[in-house]
Amino acid sequence: MTCLEIGQDPVRPDFLISHILGPDIVIETVGYEDVVYRKRKEATHSQMVRYGQVLKHEPNTQGTLLFKSQLHRAQFILAIRGGGSHQD
């Protein structure tokens, strides 16, 4: 499990995609509607941007579509940087 050191408390992203040519992509699943949980996640995400682009996956139809769009864009950018090809 990857642990990012941010401030005094380490945080553990759900997924971390690393690439030699670019910043990391941090993927976080936001699975609850609870206000306190959401505020805590927002605070964590705002700190995680120091490590790379933060993509939030919210398991509902609209959130999933937005997440897929953001992930495809990030993959495309990494492919361009690396000179590789992008495939779905």
Stockholm file with secondary structure:
# STOCKHOLM 1.0

chainA/1-88         MTCLEIGQDPVRPDFLISHILGPDIVIETVGYEDVVYRKRKEATHSQMVRYGQVLKHEPNTQGTLLFKSQLHRAQFILAIRGGGSHQD
#=GR chainA/1-88 SS CCCEEETTEEECCSEEEEETTEEEEEEEECCCCCHHHHHHHHHHHHHHTTTEEEEEECSSHHHHHHHHHHHHHHHHHHHHHHTCCCCC
#=GC SS_cons        CCCEEETTEEECCSEEEEETTEEEEEEEECCCCCHHHHHHHHHHHHHHTTTEEEEEECSSHHHHHHHHHHHHHHHHHHHHHHTCCCCC
//
